[in-house]
Amino acid sequence: MGNAQIGLVSRHLTEEESEQLDKLTVLQIGYDALVFITDVDNPVKQVSSYELREVYKGEVDDWSQIWR
């Protein structure tokens, strides 16, 4: 049997990574589904994808910052 070198990444490569690894073949094989839940008593009933990104980037650290 032969050898294969396989890597997995769950994001797009940065420009720098792409330049360093010019011999790569990138093949997207699927998407992940993400589900976000909060406590029923949380007053925030709706969050936009932009706001969610801000939460994960650490820009929003309290629900009151996106309270509707």
C-alpha positions as CSV (number, residue, x, y, z in Angstrom):
1,M,0.0,0.0,0.0
2,G,1.1,3.6,-0.7
3,N,1.2,6.5,1.7
4,A,-1.1,9.6,1.8
5,Q,-0.6,12.8,3.6
6,I,-3.9,14.3,4.6
7,G,-4.7,17.4,6.6
8,L,-8.0,18.7,7.9
9,V,-8.9,22.3,8.6
10,S,-12.3,23.8,9.5
11,R,-11.7,27.2,8.0
12,H,-10.4,28.8,4.8
13,L,-6.6,28.9,4.6
14,T,-5.1,32.3,5.2
15,E,-3.3,34.0,2.3
16,E,0.0,33.3,4.0
17,E,-0.8,29.6,4.5
18,S,-1.8,29.3,0.9
19,E,1.4,30.9,-0.3
20,Q,3.6,28.6,1.9
21,L,1.7,25.5,0.8
22,D,1.4,26.0,-3.0
23,K,1.5,22.3,-3.6
24,L,-1.7,21.7,-1.8
25,T,-5.0,20.6,-3.3
26,V,-7.9,22.0,-1.4
27,L,-11.1,20.0,-1.5
28,Q,-14.2,21.0,0.4
29,I,-16.1,17.9,1.4
30,G,-18.9,19.4,3.5
31,Y,-20.2,22.0,5.9
32,D,-20.8,21.8,9.6
33,A,-24.2,22.6,11.2
34,L,-24.0,24.7,14.4
35,V,-26.9,25.1,16.8
36,F,-26.8,27.7,19.6
37,I,-29.0,27.5,22.6
38,T,-29.5,29.5,25.8
39,D,-31.5,29.2,29.0
40,V,-35.2,29.8,28.5
41,D,-35.0,32.7,30.9
42,N,-32.4,34.5,28.8
43,P,-34.0,37.8,27.7
44,V,-32.2,37.7,24.3
45,K,-34.6,36.0,21.9
46,Q,-32.8,36.6,18.7
47,V,-29.1,36.9,17.7
48,S,-27.8,37.8,14.2
49,S,-24.9,36.0,12.7
50,Y,-22.9,39.2,13.0
51,E,-23.6,39.4,16.7
52,L,-22.7,35.7,17.2
53,R,-19.4,36.3,15.5
54,E,-18.8,39.2,17.9
55,V,-19.5,36.9,20.8
56,Y,-17.0,34.2,19.6
57,K,-14.4,36.9,18.9
58,G,-14.7,38.1,22.5
59,E,-16.1,41.5,21.5
60,V,-19.4,40.8,23.2
61,D,-19.1,39.3,26.7
62,D,-22.4,40.1,28.2
63,W,-25.9,39.4,26.8
64,S,-26.9,43.0,27.6
65,Q,-24.7,44.2,24.8
66,I,-27.0,42.6,22.3
67,W,-30.3,42.7,24.3
68,R,-33.3,43.4,22.1
